[in-house]
């Protein structure tokens, strides 16, 4: 083994264990050590790995594609899937599909096919079935075995099973000493939990990913985590945290070609503006979604913002451009002037269990209830609005629960304590830990917050719950 190859091997071990700084230093030494033909593919692979999770997505895509072209098929398969991940971060869906199509290893053919159909939203298998279909050469401890199975199921038709699989995958990757990949998997797990409405889990796992990625020099993963945390904060109404994380994500995404994180961060800010009734600002933010997947997922929010500020022509154009699944399309059309809004709302809600996220389904119910109230169909409006309010309360989506409660009162119905404990998801976690007797420092260590931030949360929590000190938390029912 040449000196360059030895340095590459050392750098790869350092990267897998989470020592990004050492991995970069060894990589620089390997580059200076020479450009032997036998080292070229290994060096490109290493540089691609480092850039994919720690830097520029365009550079990662280039390095990984080059490494795959100079590597035998079985090893090239994993490189092509990682190049596809870089392409997905850049919003280049067609290029990601092309990389998957280049996979020539017979053992990886099923992975390739599953990967492509998952991008189209047509996957029909669960995560454990995908894992069982892994090629024999990917042993139990191989990172690709777990990461590919999880990547394929990021948009699974069985998100609950995908989440359970993700918990196991993170645990195994960490146990096998592949902490860097475990950190990446944490962001995918948080993404699944966000869709499922498990906001406390999404908050905790994205927070863990951010803390770990920051220590490991995984800049791209930290950017993804910031964007996810911004989205959770937007839903729960924590404007300060939303803006902090969104601005952090946007700042880094702009120089690393991470369109996925940039789009999610702007979506979060748009959602925050919507909750505050700032419809023009929301529409402007929701125009800045440079990633097609996020643009499609956020289309109902964008249409709502456009309709509420009178931009009907643009709202119609956006609906036809991005509304490619029946529930989302129906939800968008119902908000526009049309002959049959009730039919569209009914269609959206009848298919929403499978096609819409938990939060989006509740948003559709709120829109439907608002429309019914304005049509003076009070009893039906109350049914929809109360269901939406209870869903928002269960999520910890305080501003949306309050919006539903306002509509209920306008319909002549009592909100039933919509905001008895209007705590955000993070405030709820802090309150429960404080009630158990933990100090601010101990709470901060668990939730990756500073003791000062914990104290600030408690300062806001006490008046919301009508209490004066943390001792009274023990006798308070703590629910979202």
Buried (B, 14 or more C-beta within 10 A) or exposed (E): EEEBBBBBBBBBBBBBBBBBEBBBBBBEBBBEBEEEEEBBBBBBBBBBBBBBBBBBBBBBBBBBBBBBEBBEBBBBBBBBBBBBBBBBBBBBBEBBBBBBBBBBBEBBBBBBBBBBEBBEEEBEBBBBBBBEBBBEBBEEEBBBBBBBBBBBBBBBBBBEBBBBBBBBBBEBBBEBEBBBBBBBBBBBBBBBBBBBBBBBBBBBBBBBBBBBBBBBBBBBBBBBBBBBBBBBBBBBBBBEBBBBBBBBBBEBBEEBBBBBBBBBBBBBBBBBBBBEEBBBBBBBBBBBBBBBBBBBBBBBBBBBBBBBBEBBEBBBEBBEEBBEBBBBBBBBBBBBEEEEBBEBBBBBBEBBEEBBBBBBBBBBBBBBBBBBBEEEBBEBBBBBBBBBBBBBBBBBBBBBBBBBBBBBEBBEBEBEEBBBBBBBBBBBBBBBBBBEEBEBEBBBEBBBBEBEBBBBBBEEBBEBBEBEEBEEBEEBEBEB
